[in-house]
Amino acid sequence: MSLVFIVNAKASRVQRKMHQLENSIASLFPTAKVLPLKKPTDLAKTIHHVMKEKPRTIVLVGGDGTVISGIDILKQKGYNGKIGIIPLGTANYLARNIGTPLDLDEALTRIKRGRTRDVRFGQANGTLFSLFAGIGFTTKISQHVSVTLKQKTGQLAYIVEGFRQFKDARHFTYDITTDGTRDTLHGKAHQILIANADLSHQLPVAPSTSISRASMMLTIYTSKSKIRLILSLLLYIFSLGRVKTNIQTYRITKARIKTSPMQKFSLDGEVFDAEPVDVTISEDAVKLII
């Protein structure tokens, strides 16, 4: 088997596009195998069975959660073939960063062309992320943002939730050890973010980097003032300037972050509890079809 499509058939946008997807695959890839997931938790089991047949290309169809989870599983299993993505989610941040078209037929045409780009993922406490790891204000936004509003308005939902969370924003103490500095970083902050991609494709709340680069950008919002925090975030989002006096940035490949009181952290918008947070950039690149 040279080509297999693994489809999150439970995703709402996939359900709306399923007929078009099946027809287009049948037309462009008549010998390909299509495996719809009965439920998202079947992803690992399905990949395990697919790997036995040693396909040269595996295409993941769904939103960022399905795609990144699938890539994580494939990396753990040592898969070294090509990986394609058909972005049929709400945000499709990974597709935007690597240049995959959001149009279904255009994305399938790229799969047929087969050109790849080396992409490096971050990892935090054993979980893969493609865009960013965050602690603080933006994590609270991710934790509470309305899924319905996000589906209807996209990025605007995060800005709306940001204003809702602003009144309860609290700074915290941090200790960070990293290869980007000689000494342990210590202080108070409202926000810590480690970017692994070009954040201009989503909400550009910190300096970004390239998803193909073997390093990440650590940004710390050091001000204890909520007003300066929201001003800094808005200026980044709307590209009107930069408030540099309360922002520290470092280029890193790994970091350990401890906070007090303990803060939740988020990876590409998904929220987790464990701390300390150990973040690294992957040593080996993944070949994603673009």
C-alpha positions in Angstrom: 0.0 0.0 0.0 1.6 3.2 -1.1 -1.0 5.8 0.0 -3.5 5.8 2.9 -5.9 8.6 4.1 -6.8 8.5 7.8 -10.0 10.6 8.2 -11.5 12.0 11.4 -15.1 11.3 10.2 -16.5 12.8 13.4 -15.2 16.3 12.8 -18.1 18.6 11.8 -16.4 20.1 8.7 -15.2 16.7 7.6 -18.8 15.4 7.7 -19.9 18.3 5.5 -17.1 17.6 3.0 -17.1 13.8 3.2 -18.9 13.3 -0.2 -16.6 15.7 -2.0 -13.6 14.2 -0.2 -14.4 10.6 -1.2 -15.1 11.6 -4.9 -11.9 13.6 -5.2 -9.8 10.8 -3.7 -11.4 8.3 -6.0 -10.6 10.5 -9.0 -7.0 11.5 -8.1 -5.9 8.4 -6.2 -7.9 5.3 -7.4 -5.7 2.8 -5.5 -5.5 4.8 -2.2 -7.0 3.4 0.9 -9.4 5.6 2.9 -9.8 4.8 6.6 -12.6 6.8 8.4 -12.2 6.9 12.2 -15.4 5.8 14.0 -14.3 7.9 16.9 -11.2 10.2 17.3 -9.7 7.9 20.0 -9.3 5.2 17.3 -6.4 7.2 15.8 -3.6 5.4 17.5 -5.1 1.9 16.8 -5.7 2.8 13.2 -2.1 4.1 12.7 -0.8 0.9 14.4 -2.6 -1.3 11.8 -1.6 1.0 8.9 2.1 0.9 9.8 2.2 -2.9 9.3 1.6 -2.3 5.6 4.5 0.2 5.3 2.8 2.9 3.2 5.1 5.5 1.6 2.6 8.3 2.3 0.1 8.8 5.1 -2.4 11.6 4.8 -4.2 12.9 8.0 -7.6 14.5 7.4 -9.2 16.7 10.0 -8.4 19.6 12.3 -5.2 20.6 14.1 -5.9 18.2 17.0 -6.2 15.1 14.7 -3.2 16.1 12.5 -0.8 16.9 15.3 -1.8 13.8 17.4 -1.4 11.7 14.3 2.1 13.1 13.6 3.0 12.5 17.2 2.0 8.9 17.0 3.8 8.4 13.7 7.0 9.9 15.1 6.8 7.7 18.2 6.5 4.6 15.9 9.5 5.7 13.8 7.7 6.4 10.6 10.0 8.0 8.0 7.7 8.3 5.0 5.9 11.4 3.8 3.0 12.8 5.8 0.3 14.8 4.1 -2.5 16.9 5.7 -6.0 17.8 4.5 -7.0 20.7 6.8 -10.7 20.4 7.7 -10.7 21.9 11.1 -11.7 25.3 12.6 -8.3 27.0 12.8 -6.0 24.9 10.6 -3.0 26.7 12.1 -0.4 24.0 11.0 -1.6 24.1 7.4 -1.4 27.9 7.4 2.2 27.8 8.7 3.5 25.2 6.2 1.6 26.6 3.2 -1.0 23.8 2.7 -4.1 25.2 0.9 -7.3 25.3 2.9 -9.3 24.4 -0.1 -10.0 20.7 -0.2 -9.3 20.0 -3.9 -6.2 22.2 -3.9 -4.9 20.4 -0.9 -5.4 17.0 -2.6 -3.6 18.3 -5.7 -0.6 19.1 -3.4 -0.7 15.6 -2.1 -0.5 14.2 -5.6 2.4 16.5 -6.4 4.2 15.2 -3.3 6.7 18.0 -2.6 7.8 18.1 1.1 9.1 20.5 3.7 11.1 19.6 6.7 9.2 20.6 9.8 10.4 20.6 13.4 7.9 20.2 16.2 8.3 21.2 19.8 7.6 18.9 22.7 6.4 19.7 26.2 6.3 17.0 28.9 6.2 14.4 26.2 3.4 16.0 24.1 4.0 17.3 20.6 3.1 20.9 19.6 3.6 22.7 16.3 3.1 26.4 17.1 3.5 27.4 20.7 3.6 26.5 24.3 2.1 29.1 26.7 1.7 29.8 30.4 -0.4 32.6 31.9 -2.9 34.9 30.3 -3.3 33.3 26.9 -3.6 29.9 28.5 -6.6 31.1 30.5 -8.1 32.4 27.2 -7.6 29.0 25.6 -9.2 27.3 28.6 -12.4 29.4 28.6 -12.9 30.5 24.9 -16.3 29.5 23.5 -16.1 26.7 21.0 -19.3 27.9 19.3 -18.0 31.5 19.1 -14.6 30.2 17.8 -16.4 28.2 15.0 -18.4 31.3 14.0 -15.8 34.1 14.3 -12.4 32.4 14.3 -9.6 34.6 15.7 -12.1 37.2 17.0 -13.3 34.7 19.7 -9.9 34.8 21.4 -9.9 38.6 21.5 -13.4 38.6 23.0 -12.4 36.0 25.6 -9.2 38.0 26.3 -11.2 41.0 27.5 -13.3 38.7 29.6 -10.3 37.3 31.3 -8.5 40.6 31.7 -10.2 41.6 35.0 -9.0 38.4 36.7 -5.5 38.4 35.3 -2.8 37.7 38.0 0.9 37.8 37.7 3.0 34.8 38.9 6.6 34.1 39.9 8.7 32.1 37.4 12.0 30.2 37.4 13.3 29.2 33.9 16.5 27.3 33.1 17.3 27.2 29.4 20.2 26.8 27.0 19.5 30.4 25.8 20.9 32.0 28.9 23.8 31.4 31.4 21.8 31.9 34.5 18.3 30.9 35.7 15.7 33.4 34.8 13.6 34.5 37.7 10.9 37.2 38.2 7.2 37.9 37.9 5.2 37.8 34.8 1.6 37.6 33.4 2.6 35.6 30.3 5.3 33.2 29.1 5.2 31.9 25.5 7.5 29.6 23.5 6.9 30.0 19.8 7.9 27.3 17.3 6.4 29.0 14.2 5.4 32.2 12.4 2.6 33.4 14.7 1.5 36.0 12.1 -0.8 33.3 10.7 -2.8 33.3 13.9 -2.7 35.8 16.8 0.8 37.3 16.8 1.2 37.9 20.5 5.0 37.4 20.6 8.1 37.3 18.4 7.8 34.3 16.2 10.2 32.0 14.3 10.2 29.4 11.5 8.6 26.0 12.0 11.5 24.6 10.0 14.2 26.0 12.3 15.9 23.9 15.0 15.2 26.4 17.7 12.3 28.3 19.4 11.6 31.8 20.7 11.0 32.3 24.4 9.1 35.4 25.3 8.4 36.6 28.9 6.0 39.5 29.6 7.7 40.7 32.8 5.4 43.6 33.8 3.2 43.2 36.8 0.8 45.7 35.3 -2.3 44.3 33.6 -2.6 47.5 31.6 0.8 47.1 30.1 0.1 43.4 29.5 -3.0 44.1 27.4 -1.4 47.0 25.6 1.6 44.8 24.7 -0.7 42.0 23.4 -2.9 44.4 21.4 0.1 46.1 19.8 1.5 42.7 18.8 -1.9 41.5 17.5 -2.5 44.6 15.3 1.2 45.1 14.4 1.1 48.7 15.5 4.4 48.6 17.4 6.1 46.9 20.3 6.3 47.6 24.0 9.8 46.4 24.6 10.4 47.5 28.2 8.4 44.7 29.7 9.3 41.9 27.2 12.3 39.6 27.3 13.1 37.3 24.4 15.6 34.4 24.0 16.3 31.9 21.3 16.4 28.4 22.8 16.3 24.7 22.0 15.1 23.6 25.5 13.8 25.0 28.7 12.4 24.0 32.1 9.7 26.3 33.6 8.5 26.4 37.1 5.9 28.9 38.4 4.4 29.9 41.7 1.5 29.7 42.2 1.4 26.7 39.8 0.0 27.7 36.4 -1.7 25.6 33.7 0.1 25.5 30.4 -1.3 25.2 26.8 0.1 23.6 23.7 -1.4 25.0 20.5 -4.5 26.0 22.5 -4.9 22.7 24.4 -4.6 23.1 28.2 -2.6 20.8 30.6 -2.0 20.7 34.3 1.4 19.2 35.0 4.4 21.3 36.1 7.3 21.8 35.9 7.1 22.1 32.1 10.1 20.7 30.1 10.1 22.0 26.5 12.4 20.9 23.8 12.7 21.2 20.0 12.7 17.9 18.1 16.1 16.8 16.9 14.8 15.2 13.7 12.5 16.9 11.1 9.2 15.5 9.8 8.6 15.5 6.0 5.3 17.1 5.5 3.8 17.5 2.0 3.2 21.1 1.1 
